[in-house]
Amino acid sequence: MALDSLRELAEDVGDLVDGVTAAQAQVATALQTGTVTTQQIRGLRASVAGLQADAREVRGALDPVDVRDYLTHERGADVIGLWTWERESRHQLLVVEQRLREVDEAAEDLEFGARQRVRVVRSGDTWQSLAQELLGDWREWARLVEANGLDYDSLDSGTVLVIPERR
């Protein structure tokens, strides 16, 4: 495989990362506003399916890459850079594929009208503030943690929380 082909693969991986980030933002917006139509969700799921196909195609092109084929290159730094890029690209593909599965699952829940109430965590949210807002009592924070199978320490912006029924 020529170095130009490898550069194209690097651009493809970058495009996939951008695509999955945009898809995540669309699902988060849909979850926050609740004003998305079934048609829009189906379009989003089709985009996610396209990104998943692109990821498989990039993986198929990357799998036969063996940096040892370039060991005869004149500059050792170029070989090291190529090896580093190849490892990082494989890692990015794994992350992209996982994020795409998560986005598709969230979109599927939206499409099929999951009956659970959900809320996307925003910067500055705490378990106690969320419990006060969503359950009417800050002392119910432990129910939120338990309903989502998370640790008390794991409340990151962008996380989609399932909201249990009020007592």
KAHU-V825403 format. One record per residue. N is the residue number from 1. OMEGA is omega in whole degrees, -180 to 180 (999 if undefined). Layout:
N,OMEGA ; N,OMEGA
This chain:
1,-178 ; 2,179 ; 3,177 ; 4,178 ; 5,178 ; 6,177 ; 7,177 ; 8,177 ; 9,178 ; 10,178 ; 11,179 ; 12,179 ; 13,178 ; 14,178 ; 15,178 ; 16,179 ; 17,178 ; 18,-179 ; 19,-179 ; 20,177 ; 21,178 ; 22,180 ; 23,178 ; 24,180 ; 25,179 ; 26,179 ; 27,179 ; 28,178 ; 29,179 ; 30,180 ; 31,-179 ; 32,-174 ; 33,-178 ; 34,-176 ; 35,-178 ; 36,180 ; 37,177 ; 38,178 ; 39,179 ; 40,179 ; 41,178 ; 42,176 ; 43,177 ; 44,180 ; 45,176 ; 46,177 ; 47,178 ; 48,178 ; 49,177 ; 50,177 ; 51,178 ; 52,177 ; 53,177 ; 54,180 ; 55,178 ; 56,180 ; 57,179 ; 58,178 ; 59,179 ; 60,178 ; 61,-177 ; 62,-175 ; 63,-180 ; 64,-179 ; 65,176 ; 66,-175 ; 67,177 ; 68,176 ; 69,-177 ; 70,-177 ; 71,179 ; 72,180 ; 73,-174 ; 74,-175 ; 75,-180 ; 76,-180 ; 77,178 ; 78,179 ; 79,179 ; 80,178 ; 81,179 ; 82,180 ; 83,179 ; 84,179 ; 85,-177 ; 86,179 ; 87,179 ; 88,179 ; 89,178 ; 90,179 ; 91,179 ; 92,178 ; 93,178 ; 94,180 ; 95,180 ; 96,-179 ; 97,177 ; 98,179 ; 99,178 ; 100,177 ; 101,-180 ; 102,179 ; 103,-180 ; 104,178 ; 105,179 ; 106,178 ; 107,178 ; 108,177 ; 109,177 ; 110,-176 ; 111,-177 ; 112,173 ; 113,178 ; 114,-174 ; 115,-179 ; 116,172 ; 117,179 ; 118,178 ; 119,176 ; 120,-180 ; 121,177 ; 122,178 ; 123,179 ; 124,178 ; 125,172 ; 126,178 ; 127,-178 ; 128,-180 ; 129,178 ; 130,179 ; 131,179 ; 132,-177 ; 133,-170 ; 134,-177 ; 135,176 ; 136,-179 ; 137,-177 ; 138,-178 ; 139,179 ; 140,-176 ; 141,-178 ; 142,177 ; 143,177 ; 144,180 ; 145,-178 ; 146,-178 ; 147,-177 ; 148,178 ; 149,-179 ; 150,172 ; 151,179 ; 152,-177 ; 153,-172 ; 154,176 ; 155,-175 ; 156,175 ; 157,179 ; 158,178 ; 159,178 ; 160,-179 ; 161,172 ; 162,-176 ; 163,178 ; 164,179 ; 165,175 ; 166,176 ; 167,999
